[in-house]
Amino acid sequence: MIRLFFTACLLAAATLSMAQETDLTDLLNIGLVMPREQKGIDAAQLGKLETKIMSILTKNGISSQGVADGIVCYPVAEIYDEKEANTGMANILMIDMNITLFVRQVDEKAIFTSTTVRTQGSGRDRNAAINSAIGNLKPDDRRWVEFTSVAKKKIAEYYARMCPTLIAQAKQYAATNDTERAIARLMNIPKEVPCYQQAEKEVTAVYRQHVDRICAKALQQAKASLAANDYSHALYQLGLIDPASKCYNDVNALISEAGRATDEQFKREWEMRVKIYNDQVELEKYRWKTLGEIAAAYWRSQQYDYKVVVIK
């Protein structure tokens, strides 16, 4: 049994989006899980491996920066051979490694897919050889392409099966004003599944509930920040208040009241924000970006510590 730690709780932008631009919003989301430790590999090398795996997944259409209802990807790195070679000038250590990636649903203990790729590296010492082996993993290797293709199919099937349950859970969270959790749940549902439009409708409704819930607090904090000449924080708080929220008129009143007291940078940035609000296309992009940030903040606040039985 290998004890694994959930390293990536950032949703970047989130899967459920209108996808106005091609970025991580178009990718299926899963959680990337890294070992706390792996025999023969130190923490810095695990960090390099994590970065490499994120690159592999992203290149092949999966965002590894999210939490997808217990769907995780985790690696097992195994050094199975190392030997010295004399080049005539210096001894070089050569290392052979197997990198196995698993995608599974943790709660159901179901492995969706797995694959093993052999990699080799060399260097003047063991650390350099291991770093070389990790660096030699190629994101466009056909084995990764096949692996991620199967993973995406299995993940889509999972969401198609679980979608009514996930939407019902989100409604329950929203009913108790746990809007951040509801948004985070809905934002993971990919557009490939039949209930996507329903999830899209629900997250829009929850968003409106959310902005109404937080607007009074954000407005109060913005007032305090303006009074303290903390314009950056004031702008951040005002940015949390959507034009559709019930207290948005108070925002305009506050800006007018602040008037000349604000600095030029604050005025410029607020004017840019107003332009976005007045452009329906840009406003829609802004709202989906905000939804992604809400979900990201929620997942960052969660602590995950999975025990995964590795099946070889």
Backbone bond lengths (Angstrom), bond angles and torsions (degrees), N, CA, C in turn:
res aa  C-N    CA-C-N  psi(-1)  N-CA   C-N-CA  omega(-1)  CA-C   N-CA-C  phi
1 M - - - 1.464 - - 1.514 109.19 -
2 I 1.301 116.70 130.72 1.446 121.68 179.63 1.521 108.03 -111.24
3 R 1.328 114.99 129.19 1.455 118.71 179.73 1.526 108.27 -86.82
4 L 1.322 115.55 127.60 1.453 120.65 -173.89 1.520 109.85 -119.12
5 F 1.326 115.28 149.96 1.459 120.81 -179.92 1.513 109.63 -118.72
6 F 1.313 116.01 136.26 1.453 120.94 -179.19 1.517 108.71 -75.86
7 T 1.318 116.93 111.25 1.457 120.77 -172.65 1.516 113.93 -96.36
8 A 1.309 118.28 -24.04 1.462 118.43 -173.68 1.507 111.10 -121.36
9 C 1.320 117.05 106.86 1.460 121.44 -179.24 1.519 111.08 -115.37
10 L 1.315 116.99 23.64 1.444 120.64 -178.89 1.512 109.41 -103.52
11 L 1.312 116.30 128.62 1.460 119.90 -177.55 1.526 113.43 -91.16
12 A 1.244 118.15 8.82 1.466 123.50 178.14 1.519 111.45 51.56
13 A 1.298 118.86 -76.13 1.450 118.78 175.82 1.509 111.02 -138.15
14 A 1.300 117.86 -26.90 1.454 125.73 175.45 1.512 112.29 103.08
15 T 1.340 114.00 147.25 1.455 120.15 -175.86 1.521 111.59 -71.03
16 L 1.335 116.92 -44.92 1.461 119.36 -177.36 1.518 108.55 -75.90
17 S 1.337 117.11 101.53 1.454 121.16 -179.02 1.502 108.85 -153.81
18 M 1.296 116.13 161.08 1.455 120.35 176.84 1.515 110.75 -72.94
19 A 1.331 116.26 -10.74 1.469 122.85 173.99 1.520 112.46 56.15
20 Q 1.355 114.82 55.03 1.457 117.86 177.76 1.519 111.17 -69.97
21 E 1.311 118.28 -24.65 1.445 122.04 -179.45 1.514 108.81 -129.33
22 T 1.317 117.50 157.73 1.449 121.09 178.67 1.508 108.73 -88.96
23 D 1.304 117.62 106.58 1.454 122.90 176.91 1.513 107.27 -155.80
24 L 1.326 117.94 -155.71 1.462 119.66 -177.86 1.522 113.02 -63.45
25 T 1.335 117.39 -15.16 1.458 118.88 179.21 1.518 111.84 -65.40
26 D 1.322 117.40 -20.32 1.463 120.69 -178.74 1.523 112.75 -89.55
27 L 1.322 117.62 -1.18 1.452 120.67 -173.24 1.522 111.43 -102.31
28 L 1.334 115.33 149.03 1.454 119.52 170.91 1.526 108.72 -66.88
29 N 1.320 115.71 143.35 1.458 120.33 -178.73 1.522 111.80 -103.23
30 I 1.317 116.12 136.07 1.454 121.67 168.62 1.522 107.55 -138.10
31 G 1.310 116.78 168.40 1.448 120.50 175.48 1.515 110.17 -93.53
32 L 1.323 116.68 135.78 1.453 120.73 174.88 1.521 108.78 -95.79
33 V 1.305 116.08 123.64 1.454 122.55 -177.72 1.518 108.67 -113.04
34 M 1.325 116.45 130.21 1.460 120.64 178.87 1.517 110.15 -117.06
35 P 1.328 117.69 147.73 1.468 120.48 177.73 1.523 110.48 -65.08
36 R 1.311 116.51 145.03 1.463 119.74 169.99 1.526 109.04 -63.87
37 E 1.300 114.89 -36.11 1.460 120.20 178.52 1.521 108.40 -153.15
38 Q 1.298 115.94 156.06 1.459 122.14 178.01 1.523 106.73 -143.66
39 K 1.297 116.90 133.50 1.455 121.46 -174.62 1.532 110.82 -54.80
40 G 1.343 114.93 124.90 1.458 121.22 175.45 1.509 114.70 82.34
41 I 1.351 118.26 0.90 1.465 121.70 -177.11 1.525 108.67 -127.14
42 D 1.331 117.02 127.36 1.466 119.19 -176.41 1.532 110.90 -88.07
43 A 1.345 115.50 176.80 1.463 121.22 -174.67 1.530 112.20 -62.61
44 A 1.327 116.98 -39.77 1.457 120.13 -179.69 1.523 110.99 -63.61
45 Q 1.314 116.57 -39.14 1.466 120.48 179.72 1.527 111.14 -70.62
46 L 1.328 116.52 -35.27 1.463 119.25 174.40 1.527 110.63 -63.22
47 G 1.335 115.65 -35.91 1.462 119.44 176.14 1.516 111.89 -63.29
48 K 1.328 116.89 -40.91 1.467 120.82 176.96 1.522 110.65 -65.15
49 L 1.332 115.78 -39.45 1.461 119.64 178.88 1.527 110.31 -65.11
50 E 1.323 116.96 -40.36 1.463 121.12 178.34 1.528 110.73 -59.31
51 T 1.335 115.64 -47.03 1.464 120.05 179.60 1.522 111.04 -60.92
52 K 1.318 116.62 -41.16 1.463 121.07 -179.91 1.530 111.12 -65.09
53 I 1.326 116.59 -42.53 1.467 119.61 -179.63 1.523 110.67 -65.94
54 M 1.329 117.06 -40.58 1.465 119.97 176.91 1.523 110.45 -58.92
55 S 1.328 116.50 -39.70 1.462 121.09 178.23 1.527 110.87 -65.24
56 I 1.323 116.54 -43.36 1.465 121.48 179.67 1.530 110.78 -60.53
57 L 1.329 116.44 -48.07 1.462 120.90 -177.28 1.523 111.51 -66.57
58 T 1.343 116.27 -46.10 1.459 120.02 -177.98 1.520 111.28 -62.30
59 K 1.317 117.04 -42.69 1.466 120.75 179.72 1.525 111.02 -60.90
60 N 1.322 115.93 -28.23 1.462 120.18 -176.65 1.524 113.31 -105.22
61 G 1.345 116.27 21.80 1.461 119.65 168.54 1.503 116.85 89.47
62 I 1.334 118.32 18.79 1.460 121.31 177.29 1.520 108.91 -127.93
63 S 1.330 116.35 126.78 1.451 119.64 174.26 1.517 109.01 -82.74
64 S 1.321 116.08 124.64 1.468 120.30 179.63 1.507 110.64 -98.44
65 Q 1.339 117.11 20.73 1.453 120.21 -175.97 1.519 110.94 -112.61
66 G 1.290 116.94 24.27 1.441 118.74 -177.29 1.500 113.01 -131.78
67 V 1.303 113.99 177.73 1.449 121.80 175.60 1.509 106.09 -120.78
68 A 1.288 117.46 115.45 1.453 119.79 -172.58 1.514 111.07 -116.58
69 D 1.327 115.42 71.60 1.457 120.78 171.77 1.524 112.67 51.75
70 G 1.320 115.71 45.93 1.453 120.40 176.71 1.515 114.68 83.94
71 I 1.334 118.53 4.09 1.462 120.86 176.95 1.523 107.93 -88.17
72 V 1.322 115.71 119.65 1.457 119.68 -175.09 1.530 110.83 -130.74
73 C 1.319 114.17 154.40 1.456 121.75 170.77 1.522 106.74 -115.92
74 Y 1.313 117.27 132.69 1.462 118.99 178.01 1.518 110.36 -141.82
75 P 1.326 116.30 147.31 1.461 120.73 -177.87 1.522 112.07 -102.95
76 V 1.296 115.49 154.50 1.463 122.69 166.81 1.530 106.22 -125.63
77 A 1.313 116.20 119.26 1.465 121.49 179.97 1.524 109.01 -105.97
78 E 1.308 116.40 127.98 1.469 121.29 -176.82 1.535 109.82 -131.25
79 I 1.328 115.83 120.09 1.469 120.96 173.92 1.525 106.91 -87.39
80 Y 1.320 116.15 115.28 1.469 117.57 -175.67 1.532 113.19 -111.11
81 D 1.325 116.87 -5.48 1.463 117.77 176.56 1.516 109.37 -160.07
82 E 1.315 116.29 139.09 1.459 120.99 172.38 1.530 108.55 -148.50
83 K 1.315 114.21 138.41 1.464 118.87 -177.87 1.521 109.76 -152.02
84 E 1.316 114.96 156.62 1.454 120.41 178.90 1.522 110.52 -94.79
85 A 1.315 115.74 145.64 1.456 121.83 176.14 1.522 108.17 -131.54
86 N 1.303 116.62 134.33 1.463 121.42 -179.74 1.526 108.69 -95.92
87 T 1.326 115.43 117.52 1.458 120.87 -178.37 1.522 112.57 -89.94
88 G 1.334 116.26 -1.18 1.454 120.07 -177.30 1.512 112.47 100.29
89 M 1.347 115.43 -27.72 1.462 119.41 178.94 1.525 111.18 -110.79
90 A 1.334 116.58 -34.62 1.472 120.37 -179.39 1.518 108.18 -157.26
91 N 1.319 115.07 157.43 1.453 120.40 175.16 1.526 109.29 -78.98
92 I 1.312 116.36 134.16 1.464 122.51 179.04 1.527 108.18 -116.37
93 L 1.334 115.89 132.37 1.456 120.41 176.41 1.515 108.91 -91.03
94 M 1.325 116.11 129.76 1.462 121.31 178.58 1.528 108.94 -112.90
95 I 1.318 115.46 134.15 1.470 120.92 -175.66 1.523 109.78 -126.35
96 D 1.317 115.89 138.02 1.463 122.96 172.35 1.524 108.26 -112.14
97 M 1.341 116.24 130.21 1.458 121.77 -178.80 1.519 110.65 -129.18
98 N 1.316 115.49 149.96 1.458 122.04 166.66 1.527 108.27 -108.69
99 I 1.318 116.62 129.30 1.460 121.82 173.52 1.526 107.18 -112.37
100 T 1.317 115.95 114.35 1.466 120.94 178.72 1.517 108.93 -107.87
101 L 1.329 116.76 129.54 1.460 121.87 175.45 1.521 109.60 -110.72
102 F 1.327 114.84 134.18 1.466 122.29 175.83 1.524 108.42 -116.66
103 V 1.321 117.29 143.50 1.462 122.49 166.07 1.514 106.67 -120.79
104 R 1.333 115.41 125.91 1.461 118.26 -177.30 1.511 111.02 -146.94
105 Q 1.326 115.44 161.33 1.451 122.47 172.39 1.524 106.07 -100.02
106 V 1.322 115.45 116.44 1.463 120.38 -169.27 1.516 112.60 -65.40
107 D 1.342 116.97 -47.88 1.464 119.58 -175.08 1.516 112.47 -61.42
108 E 1.332 115.86 -40.64 1.461 119.92 -178.28 1.524 112.91 -89.07
109 K 1.340 116.11 -1.86 1.469 121.57 -179.78 1.532 111.51 53.99
110 A 1.334 114.93 35.92 1.465 119.76 -178.07 1.518 109.72 -105.64
111 I 1.329 116.67 122.82 1.456 121.20 174.51 1.521 108.64 -86.01
112 F 1.338 116.54 117.87 1.456 120.88 -179.74 1.521 111.16 -74.47
113 T 1.312 116.48 -43.81 1.458 120.52 -179.02 1.522 109.69 -167.68
114 S 1.328 116.47 163.08 1.461 121.38 176.63 1.522 108.51 -155.00
115 T 1.305 116.06 158.90 1.458 120.98 175.04 1.518 109.36 -155.16
116 T 1.314 116.22 154.81 1.457 122.29 178.80 1.526 109.41 -123.97
117 V 1.321 115.02 131.41 1.463 121.09 178.99 1.522 108.31 -124.19
118 R 1.313 114.76 130.86 1.465 120.68 177.87 1.519 109.40 -86.72
119 T 1.327 116.04 138.77 1.451 120.64 177.01 1.522 109.48 -138.71
120 Q 1.319 116.09 151.05 1.449 122.17 -178.94 1.521 110.06 -126.67
121 G 1.328 114.94 150.00 1.455 119.98 177.40 1.510 110.93 -149.59
122 S 1.305 116.50 161.00 1.461 120.91 178.94 1.522 109.90 -143.61
123 G 1.317 115.33 154.35 1.451 120.00 179.28 1.510 110.99 -174.25
124 R 1.314 115.82 174.54 1.458 120.08 -178.13 1.522 112.52 -73.44
125 D 1.342 115.85 -19.94 1.459 119.12 175.49 1.526 108.37 -142.49
126 R 1.330 115.55 179.27 1.460 120.52 -173.39 1.536 111.57 -65.58
127 N 1.320 116.18 -42.94 1.460 119.94 179.69 1.519 111.50 -59.82
128 A 1.332 115.99 -45.00 1.467 119.95 -179.88 1.524 111.19 -64.29
129 A 1.327 117.26 -37.82 1.462 120.85 -179.78 1.529 111.37 -67.43
130 I 1.329 116.35 -40.98 1.470 120.05 178.86 1.528 110.16 -66.28
131 N 1.337 116.47 -44.95 1.471 119.97 177.31 1.522 110.96 -58.77
132 S 1.319 116.29 -38.98 1.462 121.01 178.62 1.524 111.06 -64.16
133 A 1.330 116.56 -42.88 1.466 120.88 -179.81 1.522 111.20 -63.38
134 I 1.322 116.52 -41.98 1.471 120.16 178.43 1.521 109.99 -66.14
135 G 1.329 115.96 -42.30 1.457 120.20 179.76 1.512 113.19 -63.88
136 N 1.323 117.22 -25.49 1.468 121.01 -178.20 1.521 113.79 -81.25
137 L 1.328 117.86 -2.62 1.465 120.31 173.94 1.524 109.04 -70.17
138 K 1.317 117.19 126.83 1.461 122.38 -175.92 1.530 111.07 -104.13
139 P 1.349 117.64 119.27 1.470 119.94 -179.52 1.515 114.62 -57.54
140 D 1.349 117.41 -26.67 1.472 119.09 -178.13 1.526 113.09 -94.28
141 D 1.332 116.99 10.82 1.468 120.63 174.61 1.528 108.91 -56.31
142 R 1.326 117.70 133.20 1.465 121.70 -175.47 1.531 112.35 -58.01
143 R 1.352 116.70 -28.87 1.469 119.43 179.75 1.524 111.35 -67.29
144 W 1.340 117.07 -37.05 1.469 119.57 174.83 1.524 109.74 -67.93
145 V 1.328 117.01 -39.11 1.461 121.00 179.83 1.530 110.21 -60.19
146 E 1.321 116.50 -46.22 1.467 120.90 179.36 1.526 110.86 -66.01
147 F 1.320 116.02 -41.61 1.466 121.74 -179.88 1.523 110.90 -60.16
148 T 1.335 117.08 -49.31 1.461 120.39 -177.42 1.520 111.71 -70.49
149 S 1.338 116.79 -30.65 1.463 119.67 177.55 1.529 110.52 -63.41
150 V 1.319 116.84 -45.11 1.469 121.00 177.64 1.523 109.95 -65.80
151 A 1.346 116.78 -41.85 1.463 120.34 -179.25 1.523 111.03 -59.74
152 K 1.331 116.83 -45.72 1.470 120.28 -179.39 1.524 111.06 -61.85
153 K 1.321 116.64 -40.34 1.462 120.37 179.31 1.527 110.55 -63.61
154 K 1.332 116.76 -44.59 1.460 121.02 -178.87 1.535 111.27 -67.84
155 I 1.334 116.46 -38.71 1.464 120.43 179.50 1.529 109.87 -65.16
156 A 1.334 116.49 -43.65 1.465 120.17 178.39 1.524 110.91 -61.45
157 E 1.332 117.05 -40.31 1.467 121.14 177.64 1.529 110.48 -63.40
158 Y 1.322 116.32 -39.74 1.465 120.68 179.32 1.526 110.05 -61.53
159 Y 1.342 116.53 -48.46 1.462 119.46 -179.12 1.517 112.24 -65.95
160 A 1.329 116.98 -35.98 1.458 119.57 177.69 1.522 110.46 -61.07
161 R 1.326 115.56 -38.16 1.466 120.46 -179.64 1.532 111.90 -76.05
162 M 1.335 116.85 -38.05 1.461 121.56 -173.17 1.525 114.15 -94.78
163 C 1.317 117.58 -7.32 1.455 120.75 -171.93 1.533 114.19 -53.83
164 P 1.347 119.71 -48.63 1.473 118.71 179.03 1.520 112.42 -57.95
165 T 1.322 117.02 -37.90 1.470 120.92 179.15 1.524 110.74 -66.43
166 L 1.339 117.00 -43.73 1.457 121.17 -178.43 1.520 111.52 -64.94
167 I 1.331 116.46 -40.80 1.468 120.08 178.19 1.525 110.53 -66.58
168 A 1.330 116.89 -41.16 1.469 120.44 177.93 1.524 110.60 -62.28
169 Q 1.334 117.37 -40.85 1.459 120.86 177.11 1.529 111.14 -61.89
170 A 1.332 116.12 -43.50 1.463 120.23 179.83 1.525 111.04 -61.08
171 K 1.323 116.58 -40.39 1.471 120.25 178.14 1.530 110.89 -63.25
172 Q 1.321 116.29 -39.40 1.465 119.88 177.64 1.525 111.21 -63.63
173 Y 1.330 116.62 -42.38 1.467 120.05 178.46 1.526 110.21 -63.05
174 A 1.321 116.53 -43.67 1.464 120.37 -179.10 1.525 111.03 -64.58
175 A 1.319 116.77 -35.08 1.468 120.87 -179.48 1.522 112.16 -63.50
176 T 1.329 116.48 -24.41 1.475 120.51 177.66 1.534 111.25 -103.68
177 N 1.340 115.91 18.02 1.471 123.21 179.70 1.527 113.67 64.74
178 D 1.321 117.00 18.74 1.472 120.11 174.23 1.532 106.74 -87.90
179 T 1.325 115.18 64.42 1.456 120.40 -170.89 1.533 112.55 -69.75
180 E 1.326 117.29 -33.30 1.464 119.27 178.85 1.531 110.48 -61.54
181 R 1.320 116.61 -43.55 1.460 120.69 -179.92 1.524 110.65 -66.77
182 A 1.329 116.56 -39.59 1.465 120.50 178.84 1.522 110.55 -62.93
183 I 1.326 116.66 -44.06 1.461 120.88 179.62 1.526 110.43 -63.61
184 A 1.327 116.14 -44.81 1.462 120.24 -179.50 1.526 110.98 -60.27
185 R 1.325 117.00 -38.95 1.458 120.79 179.25 1.530 110.78 -66.00
186 L 1.319 116.92 -46.18 1.457 120.86 -176.24 1.524 112.79 -71.47
187 M 1.326 116.54 -31.27 1.459 119.90 -175.33 1.524 113.46 -70.67
188 N 1.312 117.06 -11.54 1.458 120.19 178.66 1.529 113.36 -85.90
189 I 1.309 117.27 -13.60 1.462 120.13 -174.53 1.525 109.60 -74.25
190 P 1.329 118.55 119.40 1.467 120.94 -174.49 1.526 112.43 -79.86
191 K 1.324 114.51 155.74 1.465 120.16 -176.83 1.524 112.57 -70.24
192 E 1.336 117.58 -10.86 1.467 120.76 -179.69 1.522 113.21 -74.01
193 V 1.346 118.06 -13.93 1.469 119.45 -173.79 1.526 110.57 -97.05
194 P 1.336 117.18 152.95 1.470 120.81 -173.94 1.528 114.62 -59.27
195 C 1.337 117.86 -30.26 1.461 119.57 -174.81 1.518 112.55 -90.39
196 Y 1.318 117.82 12.58 1.469 121.00 -177.09 1.522 112.27 -56.06
197 Q 1.325 116.93 -46.15 1.465 119.64 -177.55 1.521 111.42 -63.71
198 Q 1.329 116.55 -36.61 1.457 119.34 177.10 1.529 110.16 -65.61
199 A 1.342 116.56 -42.75 1.462 120.52 178.53 1.523 110.88 -63.20
200 E 1.322 115.65 -38.48 1.468 121.33 178.38 1.532 110.21 -62.12
201 K 1.315 115.74 -43.18 1.458 120.82 178.27 1.527 110.97 -63.99
202 E 1.321 116.39 -43.11 1.462 120.47 -178.80 1.530 111.56 -65.69
203 V 1.346 117.25 -42.12 1.462 118.76 -176.98 1.526 110.19 -68.65
204 T 1.326 117.62 -30.72 1.466 120.54 176.00 1.531 110.33 -64.81
205 A 1.332 116.22 -42.86 1.466 120.61 178.85 1.530 111.24 -65.35
206 V 1.322 115.72 -42.79 1.471 119.40 -179.93 1.530 110.11 -65.81
207 Y 1.325 116.55 -36.38 1.467 119.97 178.69 1.525 110.82 -60.58
208 R 1.318 117.06 -44.29 1.465 120.38 179.02 1.535 110.29 -62.66
209 Q 1.306 115.89 -40.92 1.474 119.84 176.21 1.530 110.01 -62.24
210 H 1.307 115.99 -40.63 1.467 121.46 -178.18 1.523 111.78 -64.66
211 V 1.341 116.67 -47.41 1.468 118.27 -176.42 1.526 110.86 -68.20
212 D 1.322 117.71 -32.41 1.460 119.63 175.27 1.527 110.83 -67.08
213 R 1.315 115.99 -36.40 1.472 120.27 -178.01 1.519 112.14 -68.88
214 I 1.320 116.62 -37.68 1.466 119.12 -173.14 1.531 113.85 -96.09
215 C 1.346 117.61 -9.77 1.459 118.22 -169.53 1.529 112.76 -64.67
216 A 1.332 118.00 -39.84 1.469 119.91 -178.60 1.525 111.30 -62.85
217 K 1.329 115.97 -43.11 1.468 120.29 179.35 1.522 110.62 -65.65
218 A 1.327 116.56 -44.05 1.465 120.14 -179.67 1.522 111.01 -63.56
219 L 1.327 116.38 -39.78 1.464 120.62 179.18 1.523 110.83 -63.62
220 Q 1.317 116.86 -43.29 1.459 121.00 179.58 1.526 110.80 -62.70
221 Q 1.320 116.99 -42.58 1.458 120.22 -179.94 1.524 111.05 -68.83
222 A 1.323 117.25 -34.62 1.462 120.82 176.79 1.531 110.47 -64.61
223 K 1.325 117.01 -41.85 1.472 120.89 176.59 1.523 110.83 -58.51
224 A 1.334 115.83 -45.83 1.458 119.98 -179.10 1.525 111.05 -64.23
225 S 1.323 116.83 -38.86 1.462 120.83 -179.65 1.520 111.30 -68.34
226 L 1.329 117.00 -40.53 1.463 120.06 177.52 1.521 110.94 -64.18
227 A 1.329 116.29 -39.91 1.468 120.12 178.71 1.519 111.44 -63.09
228 A 1.340 115.84 -30.65 1.467 120.66 -179.96 1.533 111.90 -92.96
229 N 1.341 116.85 8.23 1.472 122.68 -178.08 1.526 112.42 60.82
230 D 1.323 116.44 24.97 1.460 120.97 176.33 1.526 107.11 -93.77
231 Y 1.338 115.75 78.93 1.453 120.86 -170.87 1.524 112.39 -71.02
232 S 1.307 117.03 -32.59 1.456 120.03 179.99 1.528 110.73 -62.60
233 H 1.341 116.68 -46.93 1.468 119.85 -179.82 1.520 110.63 -69.76
234 A 1.334 116.89 -34.37 1.462 120.00 177.83 1.520 110.52 -62.50
235 L 1.339 115.73 -42.58 1.458 120.11 179.45 1.521 110.67 -64.25
236 Y 1.332 116.56 -40.16 1.467 120.59 178.02 1.531 110.28 -60.38
237 Q 1.325 117.05 -47.12 1.465 120.57 -178.82 1.521 111.55 -64.87
238 L 1.328 116.65 -41.45 1.459 119.62 179.24 1.523 110.98 -65.95
239 G 1.343 115.69 -30.90 1.459 120.12 177.87 1.510 113.25 -67.06
240 L 1.329 117.27 -18.05 1.458 121.11 177.82 1.531 111.87 -78.36
241 I 1.322 116.00 -12.93 1.463 120.26 -174.90 1.524 109.18 -96.35
242 D 1.294 116.10 108.27 1.460 122.07 -177.79 1.535 110.35 -73.28
243 P 1.346 117.31 145.82 1.468 119.58 177.82 1.527 113.65 -57.44
244 A 1.324 117.07 -22.60 1.463 120.00 -179.86 1.521 112.64 -86.29
245 S 1.322 117.65 -5.11 1.469 119.77 -176.83 1.525 110.70 -75.92
246 K 1.309 114.83 160.92 1.463 119.79 -172.40 1.525 113.51 -72.04
247 C 1.322 118.68 -15.55 1.460 119.36 -178.31 1.526 112.86 -111.90
248 Y 1.343 117.32 17.77 1.461 118.79 -177.09 1.530 111.78 -65.52
249 N 1.328 117.80 -33.41 1.466 119.50 177.83 1.522 111.33 -59.58
250 D 1.333 115.93 -31.36 1.462 119.77 178.32 1.528 111.05 -69.00
251 V 1.327 116.71 -26.65 1.469 120.34 176.90 1.518 109.62 -64.45
252 N 1.334 116.64 -47.65 1.461 120.28 179.70 1.518 111.05 -61.06
253 A 1.315 115.60 -39.00 1.463 119.57 178.75 1.519 110.57 -65.00
254 L 1.314 116.42 -40.22 1.470 120.97 -179.86 1.526 110.72 -65.16
255 I 1.333 117.47 -43.03 1.462 121.18 179.26 1.530 110.12 -62.67
256 S 1.318 116.02 -42.68 1.470 119.64 178.75 1.512 111.17 -64.11
257 E 1.305 115.79 -39.96 1.461 121.08 -179.65 1.535 111.17 -66.19
258 A 1.343 115.70 -38.87 1.467 119.34 -179.30 1.526 110.57 -67.07
259 G 1.338 115.49 -40.23 1.449 122.14 173.07 1.508 114.98 46.58
260 R 1.320 115.40 -124.51 1.456 121.59 -174.34 1.525 112.98 -68.44
261 A 1.312 116.68 -14.69 1.471 118.93 -176.64 1.522 112.02 -67.54
262 T 1.323 116.82 -23.72 1.467 119.71 -178.57 1.527 110.53 -80.59
263 D 1.323 116.02 154.60 1.469 119.06 -179.97 1.524 110.34 -82.97
264 E 1.331 115.65 170.10 1.466 121.22 -174.96 1.527 112.26 -65.01
265 Q 1.333 116.88 -38.19 1.464 119.65 -179.41 1.518 110.51 -63.32
266 F 1.327 117.00 -42.34 1.459 120.68 177.97 1.518 109.92 -59.53
267 K 1.346 117.11 -44.93 1.458 120.93 -178.53 1.523 111.18 -61.72
268 R 1.349 115.86 -44.29 1.464 119.61 179.97 1.523 111.55 -62.22
269 E 1.340 115.61 -45.16 1.462 119.25 -177.63 1.526 111.21 -68.12
270 W 1.325 116.70 -36.19 1.458 118.32 178.28 1.528 111.03 -68.50
271 E 1.330 116.87 -38.94 1.460 120.40 177.35 1.527 110.79 -61.80
272 M 1.341 116.99 -38.88 1.464 120.69 176.74 1.521 110.42 -63.95
273 R 1.331 116.15 -39.92 1.466 120.46 178.53 1.529 110.83 -63.41
274 V 1.316 116.65 -41.28 1.466 121.14 179.73 1.520 110.63 -64.19
275 K 1.342 117.26 -37.88 1.468 120.70 177.21 1.527 110.36 -60.65
276 I 1.326 115.92 -40.84 1.469 120.14 177.12 1.515 109.92 -62.61
277 Y 1.318 116.97 -43.99 1.459 121.41 -178.55 1.530 111.58 -62.54
278 N 1.333 116.69 -31.71 1.460 120.90 -177.04 1.518 113.25 -86.25
279 D 1.333 116.92 -6.97 1.467 122.05 177.56 1.529 107.37 -107.76
280 Q 1.323 116.49 112.45 1.459 120.14 -172.57 1.527 112.83 -61.94
281 V 1.326 116.96 -36.34 1.462 119.86 179.19 1.524 110.00 -66.90
282 E 1.340 115.97 -47.61 1.460 119.98 179.74 1.529 111.18 -66.08
283 L 1.318 116.27 -35.68 1.458 120.12 178.58 1.522 111.12 -63.90
284 E 1.338 115.54 -39.52 1.461 119.13 178.61 1.529 111.00 -64.86
285 K 1.345 116.35 -42.04 1.459 120.36 175.95 1.531 110.66 -60.38
286 Y 1.311 115.09 -43.91 1.461 120.85 -179.51 1.526 110.98 -60.34
287 R 1.325 116.26 -42.31 1.463 119.68 -178.61 1.529 111.49 -65.53
288 W 1.346 117.09 -41.31 1.460 118.88 179.47 1.522 111.02 -69.20
289 K 1.314 116.14 -34.40 1.469 119.55 175.15 1.522 109.49 -63.40
290 T 1.333 116.29 -42.43 1.462 120.63 178.86 1.524 111.21 -63.54
291 L 1.333 116.26 -40.36 1.462 119.88 177.00 1.524 110.86 -59.45
292 G 1.329 116.18 -42.97 1.460 119.75 177.35 1.511 111.90 -61.29
293 E 1.339 116.95 -40.16 1.463 120.78 -179.73 1.527 111.14 -68.09
294 I 1.328 116.77 -36.53 1.471 120.21 176.88 1.527 110.01 -62.89
295 A 1.333 115.28 -45.88 1.463 120.09 179.66 1.526 110.15 -63.54
296 A 1.337 116.60 -42.12 1.464 120.73 -179.85 1.520 110.92 -60.12
297 A 1.326 115.59 -45.16 1.460 120.04 -179.63 1.528 111.00 -62.66
298 Y 1.339 115.69 -38.69 1.464 118.64 178.83 1.524 110.91 -63.06
299 W 1.348 116.28 -49.57 1.461 118.90 -176.79 1.521 111.70 -66.07
300 R 1.344 117.08 -33.42 1.461 118.88 177.20 1.520 111.62 -64.15
301 S 1.324 116.03 -27.89 1.462 119.65 -177.82 1.528 112.57 -79.10
302 Q 1.325 116.41 -10.28 1.455 120.34 -177.49 1.524 110.96 -91.38
303 Q 1.312 116.00 148.03 1.459 121.95 176.70 1.525 108.71 -110.68
304 Y 1.312 115.64 127.18 1.456 121.03 -179.21 1.517 109.80 -123.55
305 D 1.300 115.58 136.88 1.458 120.06 177.46 1.525 107.03 -148.95
306 Y 1.316 115.70 92.40 1.444 121.17 -174.42 1.533 111.83 -90.27
307 K 1.314 116.05 143.89 1.452 121.41 165.34 1.518 107.01 -105.51
308 V 1.290 115.65 118.85 1.459 120.91 -176.75 1.518 110.05 -118.29
309 V 1.323 115.74 126.78 1.449 120.31 174.93 1.528 108.26 -82.69
310 V 1.302 116.59 117.57 1.453 120.87 -178.18 1.518 109.02 -87.14
311 I 1.319 116.02 121.66 1.455 121.65 -179.83 1.517 108.72 -99.82
312 K 1.307 117.77 120.32 1.455 121.62 -179.64 1.523 110.24 -108.14
